[in-house]
Amino acid sequence: MNTQSRWKSYYLWAAIIAQIITILQLGNVFQSLGLDAGLVGDIVAGVLQLLVLLGILNNPTDSKDW
């Protein structure tokens, strides 16, 4: 059985980063820094989609498949 610590999971860290960025967007932190909140969200979404496309974000509990 393949076991992996959840803290070493790419899924967990991608979800944490996405949640932090969402909270910062809701708190208007990016706007106060002079950044476009929509652009920041789009860039993060694009990076996460690229990681999924390349297979970097996959199921760590399945040793046979991605």
N, C-alpha and C positions, 0 to 999 in steps of 0.2 A: 504494500500500500504506500502510495506516494503522499507524504504529508509535508506541508510547507507552512511556515509561520505566516499568519495573515499580515504581519508588519512588513514582510518581504514581498508582498503581492503588488504587482503593478496596478491591478484593479483598484486596490485600496488607495494607493497614492494618487492615481488619476481621479478617483472620486473625491478625495480630500482636497486636492488642488482645485477641481472644478467648483466644489462647494465654497471654498475660501474666495475664489474669484466672484462667485455669485453674491456672496455676502458683501464684498467690497463694492460691487456694482450697486447693490441695493442701498448701501450707505453713502453713495455718491463720492466715494474716495477717489475714483479715477477722474471724475469731473473736477474735483478740487485740485488735482494735480495737473489739470489741463489736458487730460487724455480723453479720447472718445471711448466711452464705456462699451458701445456696440462693437467698435473695432477690436477692442481687447477680447471681448467674448468670442468674436468671429475667429480671431487668431488662435485662441485656445481650442475652440471647437475643431478648427482645421488641423491643428497638431494632433489632437486626440484621434481624429478620423484617420489621419495618416498612420499613426501607430497601430490602429486596428487593421488598416489595410495591409500593412507590412507584417502583421501577425505578431507584433511585439506584445500587444495586450491580448492574452489568450487565457485559457482555463488552466490554472496551476495545479488543480487537483486531478487532472487527467493526464497520466504519463504517456498515453498512446497517441492521443490526438492533440491538435492545437486547440 
